[in-house]
Amino acid sequence: MKSTAIRILGIDPGLRRTGWGVIDVEGNRLIYVGCGSVESRDTLSLAERLLAIHEGLARILGEFRPIEAAVEATFVNKDGASTLKLGQARGVAMLAPAQAGIPVAEYAPNQVKKTVVGAGHADKNQIRVMLGVLLPKADPKTADAADALAIAITHAHHRQNAMLKLKVAGL
């Protein structure tokens, strides 16, 4: 009997560290596959850092072969330069799966928190606790990897809606 699992890659974009998390979804079951982060050194130029993120995500895509991806939407902070750099990292995080022909959905941080914890203003510790409940085998080493798993879980819960929006948009 062929597996009907849907493999999802969640990505938490960041210039210093981009978190990634992979889960399989079989019906209502969530199965932990892997997580980690792609890091870029502060000493590199912006272009080299973006390249490091892209190459790292390309490796993850090749290794885990997800069929759908989800990225956290950028929030605007007080420092415009930081927001712009985060946006560039987010662009690379969306580009890598798109280049592999994988549809990419986007979720606001509050939607991720609300989906995983039940409250849109949950803190990182509450997310980690719920990850332990929803994905007992997961042991993310960084907050970015934990957030990426939360993004993947959010997509698992909202994917029919997200995929319908992509189809309607002609993507």
Secondary structure, DSSP 8 states (H G I E B T S, - for coil): -----EEEEEEE--SSEEEEEEEEEETTEEEEEEEEEEE--TTS-HHHHHHHHHHHHHHHHHHH--SEEEEE-----S-HHHHHHHHHHHHHHHHHHHHTT--EEEE-HHHHHHHHHSSTT--HHHHHHHHHHH-TT---SSHHHHHHHHHHHHHHHHHHHHHHHHHHTT-
